[in-house]
């Protein structure tokens, strides 16, 4: 699941140290939302995907040119592609 990849990335950068932080700050839902998605196999909401893609895009545009920014940009693109597929 794309969210697993993003969570691991954000955890590695120190931006999301727990599932609860990831759920509330990056997905815009309750602290247990990410856990619910993982356990139930449900798809993330369009709102969550868009919020996450925007957060990642902002990280990618920080302006330092670091490898973290490049990876954030790649993940932002993947998340936005997933969001757009839900709109069809």
N, C-alpha and C positions, 0 to 999 in steps of 0.2 A: 504494500500500500504506500502511495506517495507520502502520506502523512508520517509514516514511520521514518522514511528517509529524511524528511524535513525536521522531524523532532530530533533525530540523532545529530543532524547538522547543527541545529540551534543549541542543543545541549553541549555539543563540542565547543561552540563559541561562547558559552556561558549565558546566552540570551534566554534560554528556557531550561531551568534546572530541574523541572518536574513536569509531570503530565498536567497537573493543575494549572501551572503557569502557562504552559502551551495552550491549554484549552481556553483559558480566560483572555490572555493577552493576544495570542496569535490567531485563535479561531473565533473568539468573540462569544463564547458560550460558558456554561457552568463549568466548575473545576473538574467534573467527572466526564465531560463530553468526549474527550479523546479516548478514555477508558471504555466508555459505552460503544464507541465506533469499533474499537479493536475487538471487544468481546462479542458484539452482536453481528459484526460483518456488515453493518449498515454503511451506506455511502454518506460522506460528509455533505452538509448543506451547501448550496451555491454561495450563500452569504459567507460561510466559513472559508471556502476556497478562494473567494475574491479577496477577503480580508487578509488571508495568508499570503496570497500572491502580491498584494500591495506592500505588505510588511517586508517580504523578501526583496522586492524591487527596490524599496527604499534602502535596504542594506547594501544592495548591489551598486547603488549610486552614491555611496559614502565618499567617494573621491580619492581613496588612498591607493587604488590599483592593486590591492592585495588579492591573493588567491581566494580568500574567503568571499570577497565581493564577486569574483567570477562564478564561484559555486552558487552563491545566493542568486545570481542572475539566471543561471541554468535551472535551478529549482523553481524560481519564480515563473519561468517560461513553462515548465512542466505542469505546475499547479494551475496556471491560467489556461493551458490547453485542456486540462481535465475539467475545469469550470465551464469552458465553452462547449465541451461535449455534452454537458448536462443541459445546456440551453437548446439543444437540437430536438 
